């Protein structure tokens, strides 16, 4: 096979798209994992419908997986794709807007039937002309037919054979970008070989068939190669945000020397955290799949009282349901981490789409004066670090912590350098083992204003917890007005004091300039890329990105004061901007907001920044 026309590229974006049953998530995952194993930087974006099974062949049922891989660390999955693999006309129609100029489109020719074209909502029987794709490199192989031919001798039924067409498409992309098949083959063996060896073999044959088709056809003038990224030395693996969050919580429990308990109710897109923790019985992790969200957090509060590092996980509607019990955790001053993987709302909203619209609820969504520490992850890999941080702050400060993730980084993946646990500090909760002289006073506080954590069953350490206000020292129920004011002030001061225990806020880029871009949480990759590109163009733009939300880190005022304009970018209608206005009223804040269930694009961010600099 002729591989003389090989071009080296810096980065490529591929979008795999098809019906919900076409296996696009698996196809994209195998391609991205293969690229990660080759040392490329990767960033992925799974994009799938909320419907369990939308009508087959319709735009509503289109599922996609976008992967951005390159010879450097990729901070986002890319705005537009160089290659679109579309398994049917609906996938082509849904993703037309994401094509780069001159992109390659690989469309299953067998899907171009009148029935499929009409189901996708086309007004003519020529989707390619109707979408104006004449200037694109459109390749229309009969993927389904060739898959059937390649697997004719396997003995599988027609339905099982057709399910392998996604592997045929994967083989085409492996050839185009000089990817080895080894990892995909090993995965298929581990997935199917024991129970369904014929299925494993059929999928491997489909990859070979797709690879050979691409090698022997003249429809692809070139193949491409992407050099490995120059990453910090170490052992890497591809990891999703949800898995990284689960592992970070396990690490915090290990460093605290306490068992980890997770009480949760499954909810998209947070369920994977519960599933991953349920696998870790080898690390002493205990999990309970509760009957509802309220039971989930209440079991976690009970576990915290009993001496566990307690965790509960949820997404937007579940955070609402947990709010009363979260107030109980504040009142009892027990350490608890509540992970909220944000999704589009309100109500059930957009279960599989991303948003940052739970911030106001995380800050204030409880009755009474009920402060909690709020932390946010900003990439799939740093979900590990901030899950660990959430656990550290919760246990050392004896207070609930809300960790905000979102659907984009929770489901997305990137290379993660596996850390050494010796590089992480020991977590030292204020555990009380022995009764002091004069008797145990449960609300006596240390220098962090954290009360002592006494586990049940220890003689002399008996005490009372609950939702009613307690005496500021003895812990008995108190309705005294002055005592309540003191406890309200103390709980607020304890959260505020955590600012001394988190890093000083930094700025990415120059310390002063014309425009400061402000963001928080999972928008960092897109914001940093936009800022990088504008700085290369000579613009005086910097980025101030927040992971610690409440309390705000030290040094923010000094940073803000050195820029002519400040623009706050977030996937909501301005919740963080309003929080900053309340916290630091002396500055003027411009806003750039988006509520489409999708991440920012670098293109739209740059357009906004340019408009502010005119």
N, C-alpha and C positions, 0 to 999 in steps of 0.2 A: 504494500500500500504506500502511496506517495505522500510523504510528509515534508516535502521540500519547502512548501509555502507556509512556513510557520512564523507568525508574527508575535512579538513579545508586547504585552499590554501591562499597564499599571494596575488597572482594576476593571471589573466587569460586573454588571447587574443582570441577573437572570430571574425571570418571574415564571414559575410553573403554575398553570391555572387550568381548572377543569371542573367537572361536576363534583359534588360532595363525595360521591362514591368512587372517584377516579384515582384516589391515593396521592393527591398532590402534596399533602403534608409530609408523607413518607419520602416521596421523590425528592423534595426540596431538602429534607433533613439529611438524606444520604449524600446528596451532592455537596451540601455545606460541610458536613462532617469529613467527607473526603478531602475537601479543600483545606480544612483546618489541619488535618493530618499531614498535608503537604507543606504546612508552615505558613499558609496564607492568612492574612487578617480576614475575618469574616464578620458580617453583621446580618441578621436575618429578621424577616417580618412575616410571620404566619398570618394570613388574612382569610378568615373563614366565616360562613354565615351563622346566624344564631339559631335558625331553624334546624331541628333534629334531622329532618329530611325534606327539604324544599322540593317542589316538582322537578323531576329530572329534565335537564336540558334547558332550564330557565335561568335568566340572569340572577334571580334571587338565590339560586342554589349553587352559584359559582364559589369555589374554594381556591385560594391562592397561597403561594409561598414564594417570597422574594428573598434572594440571597445576594449580597454584595461582597465580593471577595477580591483581594488585591495584594500588592507587594508591600503593604504597610498596614498599620492598624486601621481598620475601618470603624468609624464612629457611628455610622447610621446605615440602614439598608439601601440607601440610594433613593433619589426622587423618581427617576425614570429608568426603564430597563433597556439593555442592549439586545437581549433575547427574550422573546415571549414564547413560551410553549403553551399552546391553547389546544385542549383536547376536544373542544366542540365550539360551535358558533357563539354560544352564550358567553364562553370564556373570552373569546376574541372581542365581542362587543363590550363586555364589562371592563376590559383592560386596554382598549384602544387608546385611552387618554394617557396611559403610563408609558407609551412607546417613545424612545428617543428618536430623533431624526435619523433615518437610515438604518433603523434597527432590523434585526432578523426575526421573522415570525415563523414558527414551526406549528402548522395546523394539521390536525388529523383529517386527511381527505375523506375518510370513510364517514365522518360526521356531517359532511356537507350534503345532507338529504333535505328534501323539502320540509319534512316534519321537524327536523332539528332547527332549520333556519327560521321557520315560522314560530316555533316555541321561543326562540331567542328574541323575537320581536322585530325582525328585519322586515322591511316593506318590499324588498325585492328578493330574488333568489341568488343574488350575487353579493355576498357579504363583503368580499374584498373590495369591490368597486364602491359599494355603498359606504364603506368606512374610509374610502380614499387612501388605500394602501398601495397604490401603483408604484410609488417611489420607495417602497420598503422592499427588503429582500424576503419575500414570502415563499416559503417552502411548504408544499402540501403533500407529504408522503401519506400513503394509505397505512397508517400505523396499526389500526385494528386488523386489517387483512394480513399484513406482514407478520404480526404477532401470531395470528392463527396458523399461518404457514410454518413459522419457526417452531411452533409447539405441537404440530400435528401428530408427532410420534409419542407424545408424553402420556397419552391415554386420559388426560383430564377432560372433564365436560366443558362445553362451550363457554358457560358462565365463568368458570375458573380460569380458562385461557384468556378471555377478554380482560379479566382483572389484571393481567400481567402487562397490559399495554403501557402503563406508566413506566415500567422498567425499560421498555423499548425506547421511550422518549428519553429516559435517563441515559441509556447507552449512547444516543446521538450526542447529548451534551458532554458526556465523558470524552468522546472522540474529539469534538470541536475544541475542547479546552485541555486536552492532554491530561485527563484525570485517570488514574489507575482504577481498576474495578475491584481490587482486593478487599477494601473495607466493606463495600456493598455486598460482596459475596459472603464475607464472614458474618455480616449482620443477618442475611437471609438464612444462612445455616443455623445461626443461634435462634432465630425466630421460628423457623418452620421444620428444620431437619429432623427433629425427634418425632414430632407428631405427624407432620405432613412432608416427608422428604420429597415427594413428587412436586409439591408446590414450590419448595425451595429450589429444586432443579429447574422448574419451568421459569421462575423469575430470573434465574441466572442465565438461562438460554435466551430470554427476552432481552436482557442487557447486551449479550453478545450480538444478537440480531440487530439491535439498534446501532451498536457500535460499527458493525460491518456495513450496514446500510449507509451510514454517514461516510465511511471510508471509501466506499466503492461508487457512490453517486458523484456526479459533477455539479451538484447544486450548492456545494460549499467550496468556494474558491480557496479559502485559507483555513488553517487551524491556528490556535492561539495558545500561548503559554504565559503564565503569570508567575514571577519569581516569588520565593518565600519572603515573608515580611521579616524585617529586622526587629525582632522582639527581644525583650529582656530574657537572659538565659534562665532556664528552669524547665520544669515539667508542666506541659499544658494539656488541657482537655477542652472540648467544646461544652459549654454549659448554658442552660436557660436560667432566666431570672428566678423562676419558682424553685427550681432545684437548688440554686445557689442560696436562696433564702432559707430553705430547709436545712442545708448544711451549716450555714452561719449560726442558726439557732442551736444546732447540735454542738458546734464549737463553743458557744457561750456556756452551755450547760457543762461541758467538760472543764472549761476553765474556772467555773464556779464550784466544781465538785459536787454538783447537785443533779438529780435525775430530771429529765425533760418530760413534761406532760403537755400534750396538745389536745384540747377539747374543741371540736369544730363540727360544722355542718357543711356538706359539699356545696359549693357555689362557683360558677364560672366567673372569672378565670383564676380563682384561688385554689381550686380543689387539688391541684398537683402537689402543693405544699403538704397537705394532709397525707396524700398518698405516699409521698417521698418519706415523710417522718414515720409512717406506718411500717416502712421497710427496715427501720433502724432499731429493731429490738436488740441487735448485737451491741448497740451503744446504750442500752438501758432506756430507750425512749418508749414512753407509754402514750398511746393515742386512743381517743374515744370519738367515734362518729356519732354525734348526738342526734336527737330527734328533731332539733331545730336550732336556730342561731342562739336563742336565749339560753337554752340548756348548754350549748357549747361553751359560752363564756362563763356560765355559772359553775360548770365542772372545773374550768380552769382556775377560777377564784378559789374554789375549795381546795384544789391541788396546791395553790400558792400558800394557803393557810397551813397546809400539811407539810410544807417544806420542799416543794418542787419548784423548779424554774417553769413557770406556767405560760402557755402560749395559746392563743386562739386566732383563727384565720378566717377571712371573709372578703366580700366585695360590697360595693355601695349599699344595696338594700339591707344586707346583713349588718352593716355598721349601724344603720338606724335601729334595727332590732336590738342590738347589743348595748345601746346607749345607756339604758337605765342601770344595767349591771356594771357597766364601765364606771358609772358614778359610785356604785357600791365599792368597786376596787379603789377609787380615789379616797372614799371615806374611810375604808379600812386600812389604807396605806400599805397595800400588798403589792409586791412586784408582779407585773403582768405585761406581756407583749401582745398587742393586737395588731396583726398584719392585715392591712386593707389593700387588696389589689384592685385598684380603681377601674371602673368601666363606665360606659356612657349611661347617663340617667336623664331624668329622674325615674323613680319606680323601677320596673324591670328594664326599661330603657333599651340600650344596645348591649346585650350581655357579652358579645364576643368582640366588641370594639373598645378602643382605648379613649380615656379622658382623664382630666385632673380635677374633676369637679367635686371631690369629697373633702377638699382642704378646709372649707369653712365648717363642715360637720366635724372634722377631726379636731379643730381648734375650739369650737364652741357648742357642739351639738349635744349638750347634756343640760339637765336642769340644775339650777343653783350655780354657785361659783365653783367650777369643777375643772381645774387646770390639769393638763397632762403634757408630758414631753412628746413632741412630734418630730419624727425623723423621716427622711425620704431617700430612697435609692435612686440612682441615676443611670444605671446600665445593667444589663444582665449579670455581668461578672461582679460588679460592686454590690449586688444584692447580698452577697456573702458578708462583706465587711459591715454593711449597715444593719444587717440582721444581728451580727455579733454586737455592734454598738448599741442597738436597741436593748439587747439582753443585759449588757453591762450597765447601762444607765438605769434600767428598771430595777435591777437587783442592788446596785450600790446606792441608789437614791430612794429605794423603797417607794416606788410610784409606778403607775401604769405608763406605758410608752406605746404610742401608735406609730407603726412603721408603714409608710405609704409607698406602695409600688404601683404599677399600672399594667394594663393588659399588654401594652407594647413591649415593655422590657421583661415582663413575666413570661411571655411566650417566646420572645426573641432569644437568640443565642449568640455567643461570641467566644473566642478563645479565652481561657481563664488560666492564669498561672497559679498552679496549686501552691498555696502558701505552706510554710512550715509553722506548726502550732507553737513552736518556741518563740516565734516572732510576735505572738499575740500575748497581751498581758494577762496575768491572773485576775479573775474577777473576785472581789472581796465583799460579799454582802455582810451587813452588820448582824450576823447571826449571834444570838445569845444562847450560851450553853448552860451557864450556871446562874442561879439566883444571887443577886448582889445582896450585901448586908442591908438590912432595912426593908427588904422586899422588892420585888420586881415591879417597876413602873413602866408600862408598855409604851408610853409616849414621851419618855425621856429621849432626847435627840443628840446625835453626834454633830461633828463640824459641817456635815452636808445637810443638816436638818432632817436626816433620815432616822426614823425610830428603830428600835431593836426588833429583830425578826426571831421570835421564839416559837419553836415548833411544839405542837401538842404532845402531851405525854411526859413532859419533863417536870419533875417535882419542883415546886416553888415558882414556876414560870406561867402558871395559869393566868389567863387574861380573857377579855371579852372583845370580840369584833362584831361589826354589824353596820347597818345603814343609819342608825341614829347617831347624832353627834356625841362625841366622847369628851370627857375631861382631858385637858391638855397635858396632864401628867399621869393621873391614875388610870385613865381608860374607862372609867365607869360612865354610864349615860349621864349627859348633862344638857339641860336646857337654859343654862345661864347665858344671858346676852353677851356679857364681856368675854366669856369663854368661847362662845361661837365665833365672835369677831377675831379672837386670837387664833383659833384653829383655821379659819378662812385665810387670814394673813399668812400663817405659817405654811399652809399647803401651797399657796402661791409663791412664797419666798423660796420654798424648796425647789420648785420647778425652775424659777428664775436663777437660782444658785447653780443649777446644772450648766449654765453658760461658762462657769469657771472650769468645767470638766470636759469641754469639747474644743476642737481646734479653732483658732482665730480665723475669721473669714479671709479668703484670699481672692485675688483677681487674676484672671487669665488674660495675658497680654500686658500692655503698658499700664502703669499705675495711674495715669491720667490721660485724658483725651477728649474727643468731641462727643462720643456716644458710648454709654455703658449699657450693654445688653444684660438684663437680669432674668434668670430663669430658676427653676427648681425641679427636682425629681427627674423623671425620665426624658425630658426634652434636651438634656445636655448634648447628646451626640449631634443633633441637627444644629443647635445653636453654636456649638464650638466649630463645626465645619463652616458655617456661614461666616463667623467671625474670622476664621483662618483665611478664607478666600478674600474677604474684604481687606484684611491686613496686607495680604500679598499685593493688592491693588493700590496700596498706599493710604488707605483710610485709617483714621485714628479711632479704632473701635476695639473695645475690650469686653470681656465676659465676666460677670460675677454670678456664679451658680451656687445655689443653696441646697445643702443636704440636711442641715439642722434648721428646723423651722421654728419650733418653740422649745426653749428660748432661742432667739436669734443669736448668732455668734458675736463675739466681740470684734470690733474693727469695722463694722458695716458703715457707720456714719463717715468715718475717715475716707473710705473708698468712694462712697457716693459723692462726697463734696468735691472730688477732683475731676468731675466730668461735666461737660456742658449740658448733656441731655441723658436721661435715663429712660429706657423702654423695657417694660416688664412683659415677657412673652410666656403665655401659658395656655394649656388646652382646657380652658373654661372661660367664663365671661369676666374675669378680673379679680378672682378671690385673693391671690397673693398680692396683687397691686393694692387692693383695699386694705389688706393687713399691714402692708408697708406704710400706707398713708396714715393709718391709725398709730403705728409704732414710731414713725419718723416723719412728722408732718411738715418739716421744713423743706422737703424736696418735692419737686414736681415729677410726676410719673406718667409717661406715655404708656399706652397699652397696645399689645398685639395679641388678639385672642382668636381661638378656633375651636368650634364644637361640631366637628364633622365625623367623629369617631375614628379619625385618622391622625397619625403624627404630623408635625410640621413637615414641609419640604424646604430644602435649603434655598431653592429659587424664590419662594414667596417670602422667606425671611429676609433675604438680601434686598428684595424690592422694597420691603417696608423700611429697612435700615437706610437705604439710599434716599427714600422720600423724606426721612427725618433729617438727613444731612444736607439737603438742598437749601 
